[in-house]
Amino acid sequence: MPQTVPSRDQIRRSIEVEYWVIDEDGRLVEPEGLVDASPGAEREFVRPMLEVKTTPCETTAQLEAELFERVQRVLDRARELDKRLVPLATPLNAEEVRELPSERTRIQNAVVGTDFEYVRHCAGTHLHFEQLPGRKVDQLNTLIAMDPALALVNSARHFRGQPVANGARSKLYRWLAYDGLPNQGVLWPYVEDAAEWEGRLDRCYEAFVQSSLDVGLDRATVEDSFEPESAVWTPVQLRSEFGTVEWRSPDTALPSQIVRLADDIGSIVEQLRDADVVIHDETDPDLGAIGPGGDTVGLPPFQTVVDHTEAAIRDGLDSRALRSYLGTFGFDLSAYEPLSGAIEQETVTVSEARDRRLAQADRLERDIGGSGPSNSVSRRV
């Protein structure tokens, strides 16, 4: 295992990753018996899904070891129960995906309406990076600029059997599910300070509460279930509850790829200890200075980020402009193998989706069994 370095050299980070649970025939099933298989294993709001979380880790080696160990424990228990885990962003083509009853989901169904169905078909990854004293806004803005890197782990193109985008989950979340709610589901622009972030958060929360009132819900009921931070669905967030900056953009994917992504993103965020963030605008003659360099990290105009994120969702790494953009930040694109490219056919039937889920469950088990910490790729540890 790679040697650990002092914690000063790495920002603590943690991972939350969601997996579909299937039986030996590839059908979606509930994760009974799996939740107590490992620390950090929890149910999600939809019935056939299990989330695996790590604790905040000081090095990539520790993060990798903990994630692999926890997923392996769940896989061992799943094998005893004739169940499997699937690292796909959507189930490709599924029967109705039902949710667990709760007050939160009851409210969201009322407010979002039938479009909430899109959310039920999505499995993703959340990466948390601890906030650096006095630099959390720079961290937030840098992760906003990193949003197009979601293409590195796109893991499904299909929804209800039809191809919708290279990153189907991101399209469902950002362009379909919350289309009727102001500022929900979309990437927010850079902020100048924490007060601007808090103001946006409060306005978005109040809009959500007002939408709840418009459909006949009671304010007290909504406020009992949601607070500003938990009522906002945007890909990058300041999380005061955890003391982190959270990047919620990536799909679920193979653990080795997720750890690599956390390491690559983390290495950029870590430079903010000693580097200034410079946000360029469209008229800046120094637009070529995008990415890490010396004592600065240059970020492009926000619209440039949006354009590349749209390409990441629509085309993935097939976009030449996106590949060039990610290269300026030091990503080794050859090290990533997005699973969305593994399913090329146009239409996926229910039966084919079950077979595909089984194939990806095999792939997950090989990844855990053959790419564990002792065999991992080179890390910044």
PyMOL commands that set and color helices and strands:
alter all, ss='L'
color gray80, all
select helices_A, chain A and resi 7-9+35-37+60-80+103-120+136-145+147-153+168-177+194-214+219-225+255-273+302-314+316-318+320-328+333-335+339-342+350-370+373-375
alter helices_A, ss='H'
color red, helices_A
select strands_A, chain A and resi 13-23+41-43+49-53+83-86+125-130+158-159+162-163+236-239+244-247+276-279+291-293+296-299
alter strands_A, ss='S'
color yellow, strands_A
deselect
rebuild
show_as cartoon
